[in-house]
Amino acid sequence: MTLTDQSTQVRPGEELDIARIDPYLKAHIPDLRGTPQISQFPGGASNLTYLVQYPTHELVLRRPPFGHKAKSAHDMGREFRILNQLNSGFPYCPKAYVHCTDTSLIGGEFYVMERVKGIILRADLPAELNLDAERTEALCKSFIDRLVELHQVDYHACGLTDLGKPEGYVQRQIEGWSSRYEKALTPDAPRWEAVVAWLHDKMPDDHPQPGIIHNDYRFDNVILDAANPMHIIGVLDWEMTTLGDPLMDLGNTLAYWIEATDPAPVQLMRRQPSNAPGMLTRRQFVDYYAERAGISLDNFDFYYAYGLFRLAGIVQQIYYRFYHGQTQDKRFAQFVHMNRLLEHMSLQLIEKSSL
């Protein structure tokens, strides 16, 4: 059994035309020979990711999803630029080779990057890794260290000063996700009115030291070295990266972080092995981040509640496409139930918060 992340058969309705892709890639990337085989990586629920295998090269192609898309989402050119320029300050970015703006080739823009081959952790730690609690804790801390490292990158030196506007970031995120959620509402979805009101009322000032934020940092976007699984060699999915408040980014990551002691309904939502013996709790995660970043974090409730609401917004945008028949991916049928659970978790957090 291989632990390296594997691609599978392309999902129906999401196929790529080899006869159109192949000559384009050969015209823009040197030394490609033969006819490629195209398969699809099964993870992810936003941009679509394909493996394009030539006899001597393995490439990864990223394209937007089919169907309804938020106006500012899925900017292939922006993601391509981030990979190229951020790599000098954060060497875990894959190298990007070409960005195609001709939508006639596959029905949308796309870009192609190198394949960083390694292990991507999904719901559970593979038994073959033989990670005891001590090594799991070390892996968890390494995961947090990379996030701190990203937040401390000199984005001016990387030429990414214009990537976003840090001033007013917190307010823009709360107002922006409130608006996006309203636009993606379906009749069966919760409205989140109490949580949104609380977030507006408790909104803190922006962090005094803005940084590059990933906006989707979790274990299934991190690649481990197959020869040394304790070593992180890549970070994926840069489509939502911008400049802003690093604590908001930390809140995003914690929204995915399901602890071993969380109730059974929450465990059903888990997509990464954050419940494994040795993994830090959310409170320990925040404390370790603060220690490594050299900052003080007395109360993290606002940022965690924001992360849960933002995750619900993403979930609902995806469910909107399924509800209206714009995607046939059956995974998305249950996303409205996940949305309701996220609202329940947020209301419980607010009820206990000292803010």
Secondary structure by P-SEA (a helix, b strand, c coil): cccccccccccccccccaaaaaaaaaacccccccbbbbbbccccccbbbbbbbcccbbbbbbbbbccccccccccaaaaaaaaacccccccccccccccccccccccccbbbbbbbbbbbbcccccccccccaaaaaaaaaaaaaaaaaaaacccccccccccccccaaaaaaaaaaaaaaaaacccccccaaaaaaaaaaacccccccccccccccccccccccccccccccccccccccccccaaaaaaaaaaacccccccaaaaaaccccccccccccaaaaaaaaaaaaccccccaaaaaaaaaaaaaaaaaaaaaaaaacccccccccaaaaaaaaaaaaaaaaaaaccc
